[in-house]
Amino acid sequence: MKKEILERIENIIDTNSFVLGEDVKKFEENFANYCEVGYGVGVSSGTGALKLALGALGVGFRDEVIIPANTFIATAEAVSHVGATPVFVDIDPKTHLIDHTKIAEQITEKTKAIIPVHLFGQMADMDEILDIAKENNLFVVEDASQAHGAEYKGKRAGSLGDVGCFSFYPGKNIGAFGEAGICVTNSKEIAEGIQLLRNHGVTEKYVHALIGCNDKMHSIQAAVLDVKLKHLDTWNELRKNAAALYKKHLADNSNVTMIQTGKDRTNVYHVLVIECDDRDAVQKKLGEAEVGTNIHYPIPIHLQEAYAHLGFKKGDYPNTEKASQRILSLPMFPEISDEEVTRVCDVLNSITK
Ligand SMILES: *Cc1c(COP(=O)(O)O)cnc(C)c1O
């Protein structure tokens, strides 16, 4: 893709259009089409996307927003950045997604929105979550930063809630050459609200309708993403193939469990997470065999120092806490070869079986 990308970047240099502009417009349209929604608003990051989505929906000071206890901290930070309080809900131990049966008990008169996180590559239980939201008059903001192209009952991630938020951090299923994100929505009004907020509340030059942010998308990132978008489905297929091979090689190992994919949905395997006993020892031995691994995530948000003011303690979210001790992310990227997957599994089986 290098040649095609360089041509697009050269054009940006020649036209001196570095922020927003034609490249951003084009990518917004193409990504919205990809998600099968009406509008895309390019922003500075996934965290920015979540923050602006909440802001455009009017979520703010003294409000509460329900999020899963197991997610990247950005989901909680976005809630905090608009002045609201994140309210955590434990995960389903099989899928590691938000446990929809535990959402209702966390709803108060302050609750304004639910952010289901489509973690590790699969969408949350959207039917149940949308029902709860409708009954309680809550907004739904999808955190789809790990699920570009994932589907639930044939509908694309980002298309089911009021707003879908994506990150294009370089390590995501489609990554920019730096930081970028996008909000997608079917509501013209919400899209316009996010456009205002990303750019200082500007309605015309130096006229500001509201107090906004500087969260605009860079043209170079949009151009890179526009070139890469054409390959996203292929890359996701390659990830699925690699996951199927992992599943086959690990099937006979009763000491290793793969995270289950829920019913009626696809999984684009942003990361390939397994559970095992003695995780730290297993990770160390894999490292000695030159197999790189990661942990998503080792410390749940409610136990992070950053959120100490909320007063949570160990034991408050047992499924999330147990998972954080047992999970391990194995090598996963579109170009991983069958031989590489097989070798990782051989090493893992020899350590754990
Ligand atoms: C990556 C990620 C984000 C944040 O995206 P940035 O672009 O890094 O700001 C938010 N939520 C989840 C679940 C993520 O994985």
The ligand as an ORCA input file, in Angstrom:
! r2SCAN-3c Opt
* xyz 0 1
  C      -8.201      1.517     22.018
  C      -9.451      1.615     22.784
  C     -10.004      2.853     23.138
  C      -9.288      4.166     22.986
  O      -8.869      4.485     21.742
  P      -7.651      5.523     21.540
  O      -7.695      5.763     20.069
  O      -6.410      4.854     22.003
  O      -7.977      6.744     22.316
  C     -11.234      2.861     23.773
  N     -11.870      1.731     24.081
  C     -11.359      0.525     23.781
  C     -12.133     -0.701     24.148
  C     -10.130      0.418     23.148
  O      -9.622     -0.789     22.880
*
